[in-house]
Amino acid sequence: MILYPAIDLINGECVRLAQGRFDAVTRYDSDPFKRLALFNEEFAEWVHIVDLDGARAGSPQQHELIGRLAQASRAKIQTGGGVRSRAHVQTLLDQGVSAVVVGSAAVKDPKEVRGWLRDFGKERITLALDVLPTKDGDFDAALHGWTEGSGISLWKVLDEYPVGVAQRILVTDVSRDGMLMGPNMDLMRALRQKRPDLDIQASGGVRSVEDLYDLKALGVHGAIVGKAIYEGLIDLKAALNVG
């Protein structure tokens, strides 16, 4: 299993949100290059970077900064936030990013995104499905930086990407993100059962190395870890050894 230590950016600073709320921001580092250097020093294979300003605005806001981070990194960079067009994907790939995260567009315009997967390669695009639990036990796909629900079920969104179309998928339970309450194991188990063809990245709630071992036992391909690293609850070197 691949560990993706996370750098979430607002106005060029490393932050974490609680449950995707932009009114619940914790700031950690004013210089993301120093945080990236720490991840590289521990030999992380990948780093996950999010342009939260872009996610909120619905268009890239920090892609120039992310390009400079990608150029400075030994680790491969997976990044997104505000990616809404083919040109946005192309720009990030041209800047040296290894995988571009596509969220809202994957829900709202699956036909267009299927074209990107075909043209850029399914190994270069990660579909990000941020979900909100519903009262009936389903999961509603969230849009626009987690600020609104789509009214579309996670499973219906996945049906738009049949076997062989996509490879990389990042699923975040927004209700757990930044809350250190453990990952949604039932959701990850259901994803593995329904779509074993996809390389699933789990996000939201990871709080310990034990959580990572539990995800690995389910066959989850990767895990995004942010707040638990920043708060010192997870030793990065130990977490990287889980893989």
VOBA-1610 file (N, C-alpha, C; in pm, whole numbers, padded with zeros to 5 digits, always signed):
BEGIN
Met+00084-00120+00000Met+00000+00000+00000Met+00088+00125+00000Ile+00048+00223-00078Ile+00125+00347-00091Ile+00071+00452+00005Leu+00161+00512+00082Leu+00124+00623+00169Leu+00143+00754+00094Tyr+00041+00840+00099Tyr+00047+00972+00038Tyr+00040+01077+00149Pro+00155+01122+00202Pro+00149+01235+00295Pro+00096+01356+00222Ala+00015+01436+00292Ala-00062+01541+00225Ala-00013+01681+00259Ile-00020+01767+00159Ile+00002+01911+00177Ile-00120+01981+00118Asp-00201+02041+00203Asp-00316+02119+00158Asp-00280+02267+00167Leu-00304+02339+00059Leu-00257+02477+00049Leu-00371+02578+00045Ile-00362+02677+00133Ile-00445+02797+00124Ile-00350+02917+00127Asn-00358+02998+00022Asn-00272+03116+00012Asn-00124+03081+00034Gly-00084+02966-00021Gly+00056+02926-00015Gly+00101+02865+00116Glu+00010+02847+00212Glu+00046+02790+00342Glu-00013+02651+00359Cys+00056+02567+00436Cys+00009+02431+00464Cys-00096+02436+00574Val-00214+02383+00545Val-00325+02386+00640Val-00395+02251+00642Arg-00487+02236+00737Arg-00581+02124+00736Arg-00719+02181+00766Leu-00819+02125+00698Leu-00958+02160+00727Leu-01021+02052+00812Ala-01126+02086+00884Ala-01208+01988+00955Ala-01336+01967+00876Gln-01358+01843+00831Gln-01478+01806+00756Gln-01499+01894+00632Gly-01389+01936+00573Gly-01397+02015+00451Gly-01447+02156+00470Arg-01452+02205+00594Arg-01509+02336+00622Arg-01400+02443+00615Phe-01425+02544+00531Phe-01328+02651+00516Phe-01332+02749+00633Asp-01427+02731+00724Asp-01428+02812+00846Asp-01367+02736+00963Ala-01306+02621+00933Ala-01240+02541+01037Ala-01100+02503+00988Val-01015+02605+00978Val-00880+02590+00922Val-00777+02590+01033Thr-00686+02492+01029Thr-00568+02493+01116Thr-00446+02512+01029Arg-00366+02615+01059Arg-00246+02643+00981Arg-00125+02580+01049Tyr-00039+02517+00966Tyr+00076+02446+01020Tyr+00209+02503+00973Asp+00225+02523+00842Asp+00353+02568+00789Asp+00332+02684+00692Ser+00413+02787+00706Ser+00404+02898+00612Ser+00483+02869+00485Asp+00575+02771+00491Asp+00660+02738+00376Asp+00637+02593+00335Pro+00559+02567+00231Pro+00533+02429+00190Pro+00657+02357+00139Phe+00758+02430+00095Phe+00881+02366+00047Phe+00952+02294+00162Lys+00945+02350+00282Lys+01008+02284+00397Lys+00933+02156+00432Arg+00801+02160+00427Arg+00722+02039+00456Arg+00749+01933+00349Leu+00754+01975+00224Leu+00784+01881+00116Leu+00922+01819+00134Ala+01019+01900+00176Ala+01154+01849+00199Ala+01155+01742+00308Leu+01075+01762+00413Leu+01066+01661+00519Leu+01011+01529+00465Phe+00909+01537+00380Phe+00852+01416+00322Phe+00954+01347+00231Asn+01031+01427+00158Asn+01133+01370+00071Asn+01246+01306+00150Glu+01280+01367+00263Glu+01388+01313+00347Glu+01353+01175+00401Glu+01223+01148+00419Glu+01180+01017+00468Glu+01153+00919+00353Phe+01185+00962+00231Phe+01174+00879+00111Phe+01030+00837+00080Ala+00937+00933+00098Ala+00801+00908+00051Ala+00804+00890-00100Glu+00728+00792-00149Glu+00723+00768-00294Glu+00634+00871-00363Trp+00527+00911-00296Trp+00431+01007-00348Trp+00402+01113-00242Val+00364+01232-00287Val+00309+01336-00200Val+00181+01386-00265His+00078+01405-00183His-00054+01450-00230His-00069+01598-00196Ile-00085+01683-00298Ile-00095+01828-00278Ile-00229+01878-00329Val-00298+01958-00247Val-00430+02009-00284Val-00430+02162-00284Asp-00476+02219-00393Asp-00498+02363-00405Asp-00638+02391-00350Leu-00647+02417-00221Leu-00779+02440-00160Leu-00842+02570-00209Asp-00759+02670-00237Asp-00814+02792-00295Asp-00879+02762-00429Gly-00815+02676-00508Gly-00870+02637-00636Gly-00997+02556-00623Ala-00998+02464-00525Ala-01117+02382-00504Ala-01236+02470-00468Arg-01211+02571-00388Arg-01320+02659-00345Arg-01366+02751-00459Ala-01270+02800-00538Ala-01302+02894-00645Ala-01355+02826-00770Gly-01323+02696-00786Gly-01364+02624-00906Gly-01273+02648-01024Ser-01152+02700-00997Ser-01052+02720-01101Ser-00915+02727-01034Pro-00808+02694-01106Pro-00675+02691-01045Pro-00637+02826-00984Gln-00582+02820-00864Gln-00536+02941-00796Gln-00388+02932-00756Gln-00335+02811-00742Gln-00198+02794-00694Gln-00119+02696-00779His-00157+02681-00905His-00089+02581-00989His+00056+02619-01019Glu+00087+02749-01023Glu+00226+02788-01045Glu+00313+02744-00928Leu+00261+02763-00805Leu+00332+02717-00686Leu+00346+02565-00686Ile+00239+02495-00722Ile+00243+02349-00723Ile+00344+02300-00827Gly+00354+02368-00939Gly+00455+02333-01039Gly+00596+02345-00983Arg+00620+02451-00907Arg+00754+02469-00847Arg+00780+02362-00741Leu+00676+02324-00667Leu+00692+02215-00570Leu+00723+02083-00641Ala+00655+02057-00750Ala+00680+01935-00826Ala+00824+01930-00876Gln+00874+02044-00923Gln+01011+02050-00974Gln+01113+02029-00861Ala+01075+02065-00740Ala+01167+02055-00626Ala+01161+01919-00557Ser+01074+01831-00601Ser+01046+01708-00528Ser+01108+01585-00593Arg+01169+01502-00510Arg+01210+01369-00557Arg+01089+01278-00566Ala+01000+01290-00468Ala+00877+01211-00468Ala+00786+01254-00583Lys+00708+01160-00632Lys+00608+01192-00734Lys+00494+01272-00670Ile+00437+01363-00747Ile+00332+01451-00696Ile+00198+01415-00757Gln+00100+01395-00672Gln-00040+01384-00712Gln-00109+01511-00662Thr-00177+01581-00751Thr-00234+01710-00709Thr-00365+01741-00780Gly-00446+01821-00712Gly-00571+01868-00769Gly-00622+01988-00691Gly-00746+02023-00721Gly-00807+02142-00661Gly-00838+02243-00767Gly-00964+02251-00808Gly-01003+02346-00912Gly-00976+02300-01053Val-00944+02172-01072Val-00918+02119-01206Val-01053+02095-01275Arg-01082+02178-01374Arg-01213+02172-01438Arg-01205+02156-01590Ser-01084+02158-01647Ser-01074+02155-01792Ser-00954+02072-01836Arg-00957+02035-01964Arg-00844+01963-02024Arg-00716+02046-02013Ala-00729+02177-02031Ala-00611+02264-02023Ala-00550+02263-01883His-00634+02258-01781His-00582+02251-01644His-00500+02124-01625Val-00551+02011-01674Val-00479+01884-01663Val-00346+01893-01736Gln-00350+01944-01859Gln-00229+01953-01940Gln-00123+02040-01873Thr-00165+02153-01817Thr-00070+02244-01753Thr+00002+02176-01637Leu-00072+02106-01553Leu-00010+02039-01439Leu+00084+01928-01483Leu+00045+01850-01582Leu+00134+01745-01631Leu+00260+01804-01692Asp+00245+01915-01764Asp+00361+01981-01823Asp+00456+02034-01716Gln+00403+02066-01598Gln+00486+02119-01489Gln+00556+02008-01411Gly+00532+01884-01446Gly+00603+01774-01382Gly+00523+01694-01282Val+00394+01723-01269Val+00308+01646-01181Val+00288+01506-01239Ser+00287+01404-01154Ser+00273+01266-01202Ser+00129+01221-01218Ala+00039+01272-01134Ala-00103+01237-01144Ala-00187+01358-01106Val-00288+01387-01187Val-00376+01501-01164Val-00507+01451-01107Val-00551+01514-00998Val-00675+01476-00932Val-00791+01556-00991Val-00894+01485-01034Val-01013+01546-01093Val-01132+01509-01006Gly-01197+01611-00947Gly-01306+01587-00854Gly-01443+01621-00909Ser-01483+01747-00894Ser-01618+01788-00934Ser-01648+01755-01080Ala-01550+01775-01168Ala-01572+01747-01310Ala-01602+01600-01333Ala-01544+01511-01253Ala-01569+01369-01268Ala-01713+01333-01238Val-01776+01413-01150Val-01917+01390-01114Val-02010+01459-01213Lys-01977+01583-01249Lys-02068+01665-01330Lys-02056+01640-01480Asp-01939+01600-01527Asp-01918+01585-01671Asp-01837+01459-01701Pro-01894+01342-01669Pro-01818+01218-01686Pro-01777+01190-01830Lys-01858+01230-01927Lys-01821+01206-02067Lys-01691+01278-02101Glu-01679+01403-02058Glu-01557+01481-02083Glu-01438+01418-02013Val-01457+01378-01888Val-01346+01322-01810Val-01304+01186-01866Arg-01396+01110-01918Arg-01358+00983-01983Arg-01264+01011-02101Gly-01287+01123-02169Gly-01196+01162-02277Gly-01058+01195-02225Trp-01050+01261-02112Trp-00918+01292-02054Trp-00845+01164-02016Leu-00918+01070-01957Leu-00857+00942-01919Leu-00802+00871-02042Arg-00876+00877-02150Arg-00832+00812-02274Arg-00708+00883-02331Asp-00711+01015-02333Asp-00606+01090-02403Asp-00478+01108-02321Phe-00493+01130-02191Phe-00375+01151-02107Phe-00322+01020-02048Gly-00408+00919-02040Gly-00371+00792-01979Gly-00432+00778-01842Lys-00494+00665-01815Lys-00565+00648-01688Lys-00470+00643-01568Glu-00340+00622-01594Glu-00243+00625-01484Glu-00204+00768-01446Arg-00247+00867-01526Arg-00209+01006-01501Arg-00322+01087-01438Ile-00441+01028-01427Ile-00556+01099-01371Ile-00616+01017-01257Thr-00634+01083-01144Thr-00698+01022-01028Thr-00837+01082-01012Leu-00939+00999-01017Leu-01075+01046-00993Leu-01094+01062-00843Ala-01131+01182-00800Ala-01151+01208-00657Ala-01301+01220-00630Leu-01352+01130-00551Leu-01493+01131-00514Leu-01503+01157-00365Asp-01539+01280-00332Asp-01559+01321-00194Asp-01705+01293-00160Val-01730+01216-00055Val-01867+01170-00030Val-01916+01213+00108Leu-02046+01233+00114Leu-02114+01268+00238Leu-02214+01158+00270Pro-02205+01095+00388Pro-02302+00990+00423Pro-02444+01045+00426Thr-02539+00966+00377Thr-02680+01005+00378Thr-02755+00927+00484Lys-02876+00971+00515Lys-02955+00907+00620Lys-02993+00763+00587Asp-02999+00733+00457Asp-03039+00597+00417Asp-02920+00503+00400Gly-02803+00547+00444Gly-02686+00461+00439Gly-02607+00469+00310Asp-02650+00555+00217Asp-02579+00572+00091Asp-02474+00682+00108Phe-02408+00717-00003Phe-02307+00823+00000Phe-02332+00916-00118Asp-02347+01045-00086Asp-02372+01149-00184Asp-02238+01210-00225Ala-02215+01219-00356Ala-02091+01279-00405Ala-02095+01431-00385Ala-01992+01484-00319Ala-01985+01628-00291Ala-01918+01701-00405Leu-01946+01832-00415Leu-01893+01915-00522Leu-01829+02041-00467His-01746+02105-00552His-01692+02239-00526His-01625+02251-00389Gly-01518+02169-00373Gly-01443+02178-00248Gly-01525+02139-00127Trp-01613+02041-00147Trp-01693+01983-00037Trp-01803+02075+00012Thr-01829+02183-00058Thr-01924+02281-00005Thr-02070+02248-00036Glu-02095+02153-00127Glu-02234+02118-00158Glu-02243+01974-00206Gly-02359+01913-00180Gly-02384+01779-00230Gly-02433+01784-00373Ser-02418+01673-00445Ser-02459+01667-00584Ser-02596+01602-00601Gly-02640+01528-00499Gly-02761+01450-00513Gly-02740+01323-00594Ile-02614+01294-00626Ile-02580+01175-00706Ile-02505+01076-00617Ser-02549+00952-00618Ser-02486+00849-00537Ser-02344+00818-00586Leu-02257+00788-00492Leu-02122+00744-00525Leu-02124+00632-00628Trp-02215+00537-00610Trp-02218+00419-00696Trp-02263+00454-00837Lys-02352+00551-00849Lys-02394+00597-00982Lys-02280+00669-01054Val-02203+00744-00978Val-02087+00809-01039Val-01989+00704-01092Leu-01962+00603-01012Leu-01869+00499-01054Leu-01919+00423-01177Asp-02051+00412-01191Asp-02107+00345-01309Asp-02071+00420-01438Glu-02040+00549-01425Glu-02001+00627-01543Glu-01859+00593-01589Tyr-01787+00517-01508Tyr-01649+00480-01540Tyr-01637+00327-01534Pro-01683+00259-01638Pro-01684+00112-01638Pro-01543+00054-01626Val-01538-00073-01603Val-01410-00144-01592Val-01324-00115-01715Gly-01199-00078-01690Gly-01105-00050-01797Gly-01093+00097-01834Val-01187+00180-01789Val-01184+00322-01825Val-01093+00401-01731Ala-01106+00377-01602Ala-01027+00447-01500Ala-00941+00346-01424Gln-00841+00399-01357Gln-00753+00314-01276Gln-00740+00364-01133Arg-00718+00493-01117Arg-00689+00552-00987Arg-00812+00624-00935Ile-00851+00594-00811Ile-00967+00661-00751Ile-00936+00694-00606Leu-00965+00817-00569Leu-00944+00867-00433Leu-01081+00896-00373Val-01115+00827-00264Val-01246+00845-00202Val-01227+00898-00060Thr-01289+01014-00034Thr-01281+01080+00095Thr-01418+01081+00160Asp-01428+01027+00282Asp-01548+01046+00363Asp-01532+01181+00432Val-01601+01281+00379Val-01583+01418+00426Val-01617+01431+00574Ser-01712+01352+00622Ser-01753+01360+00763Ser-01640+01323+00858Arg-01541+01250+00808Arg-01429+01207+00890Arg-01301+01286+00866Asp-01298+01361+00756Asp-01174+01426+00718Asp-01131+01530+00821Gly-01007+01519+00866Gly-00953+01611+00965Gly-01005+01590+01105Met-01079+01480+01128Met-01141+01457+01258Met-01069+01351+01341Leu-00973+01279+01280Leu-00895+01177+01353Leu-00985+01074+01421Met-01088+01028+01350Met-01181+00931+01406Met-01173+00795+01338Gly-01069+00774+01259Gly-01051+00648+01190Gly-01117+00650+01053Pro-01062+00575+00957Pro-01120+00571+00823Pro-01253+00497+00822Asn-01332+00521+00719Asn-01461+00451+00704Asn-01433+00315+00642Met-01413+00214+00727Met-01376+00082+00680Met-01490+00015+00603Asp-01613+00040+00644Asp-01727-00018+00571Asp-01732+00034+00428Leu-01707+00163+00411Leu-01706+00221+00277Leu-01594+00162+00194Met-01475+00151+00252Met-01362+00096+00177Met-01386-00050+00141Arg-01447-00124+00232Arg-01478-00265+00205Arg-01578-00277+00089Ala-01680-00192+00091Ala-01779-00193-00017Ala-01716-00156-00151Leu-01627-00058-00151Leu-01558-00020-00274Leu-01474-00134-00328Arg-01402-00202-00241Arg-01318-00315-00285Arg-01405-00427-00343Gln-01521-00449-00282Gln-01608-00557-00330Gln-01674-00522-00463Lys-01718-00396-00478Lys-01791-00358-00599Lys-01700-00323-00715Arg-01582-00268-00686Arg-01492-00226-00793Arg-01348-00273-00767Pro-01326-00404-00770Pro-01191-00455-00747Pro-01092-00417-00857Asp-01144-00364-00969Asp-01056-00325-01079Asp-00983-00194-01052Leu-01029-00116-00954Leu-00974+00017-00930Leu-00868+00016-00821Asp-00765+00100-00839Asp-00665+00123-00734Asp-00722+00231-00642Ile-00772+00189-00525Ile-00845+00278-00436Ile-00750+00344-00336Gln-00762+00476-00325Gln-00693+00552-00222Gln-00796+00595-00117Ala-00768+00564+00007Ala-00859+00600+00117Ala-00816+00734+00176Ser-00917+00817+00205Ser-00889+00947+00265Ser-00997+00983+00365Gly-00954+01046+00474Gly-01050+01090+00575Gly-01046+01007+00701Gly-00988+01066+00807Gly-00997+01004+00939Gly-00879+00923+00986Val-00781+00895+00900Val-00667+00811+00942Val-00597+00877+01061Arg-00578+00798+01167Arg-00525+00855+01292Arg-00407+00777+01349Ser-00376+00659+01293Ser-00271+00575+01351Ser-00214+00482+01246Val-00097+00427+01277Val-00037+00326+01190Val-00127+00203+01183Glu-00197+00173+01294Glu-00289+00058+01294Glu-00399+00076+01190Asp-00449+00199+01174Asp-00549+00226+01069Asp-00492+00190+00932Leu-00366+00221+00910Leu-00305+00192+00781Leu-00294+00042+00758Tyr-00258-00032+00861Tyr-00252-00178+00847Tyr-00391-00236+00819Asp-00495-00179+00881Asp-00631-00226+00856Asp-00671-00201+00711Leu-00636-00084+00659Leu-00667-00053+00518Leu-00590-00146+00425Lys-00465-00171+00456Lys-00385-00261+00374Lys-00446-00400+00372Ala-00497-00446+00486Ala-00558-00579+00493Ala-00682-00590+00406Leu-00750-00478+00383Leu-00867-00477+00295Leu-00829-00479+00148Gly-00702-00453+00119Gly-00660-00447-00020Gly-00665-00307-00078Val-00678-00206+00009Val-00676-00068-00037Val-00536-00036-00091His-00532+00033-00205His-00406+00054-00275His-00322+00166-00215Gly-00388+00267-00155Gly-00315+00380-00101Gly-00396+00451+00006Ala-00328+00535+00084Ala-00396+00611+00189Ala-00338+00752+00196Ile-00427+00850+00202Ile-00388+00989+00220Ile-00383+01018+00370Val-00272+01071+00417Val-00261+01102+00560Val-00213+01246+00574Gly-00289+01324+00648Gly-00254+01463+00668Gly-00242+01501+00814Lys-00355+01525+00877Lys-00354+01580+01013Lys-00279+01493+01111Ala-00291+01360+01099Ala-00223+01272+01195Ala-00072+01289+01189Ile-00018+01321+01072Ile+00126+01349+01060Ile+00158+01484+01122Tyr+00079+01585+01088Tyr+00105+01720+01136Tyr+00092+01731+01287Glu+00003+01650+01346Glu-00018+01653+01490Glu+00074+01557+01565Gly+00160+01486+01493Gly+00256+01396+01556Gly+00197+01264+01603Leu+00079+01229+01555Leu+00016+01103+01596Leu+00069+00984+01515Ile+00120+01012+01397Ile+00178+00909+01312Ile+00321+00947+01279Asp+00414+00855+01304Asp+00551+00872+01262Asp+00559+00838+01114Leu+00605+00932+01034Leu+00603+00912+00890Leu+00685+00791+00848Lys+00801+00772+00908Lys+00885+00659+00871Lys+00814+00527+00899Ala+00748+00517+01015Ala+00674+00395+01048Ala+00558+00376+00952Ala+00492+00484+00917Ala+00378+00474+00826Ala+00423+00428+00688Leu+00536+00479+00641Leu+00585+00438+00510Leu+00624+00291+00508Asn+00660+00237+00622Asn+00696+00095+00630Asn+00575+00002+00618Val+00456+00055+00634Val+00336-00028+00621Val+00325-00088+00483Gly+00364-00007+00383Gly+00355-00056+00245Gly+00440-00176+00218
//
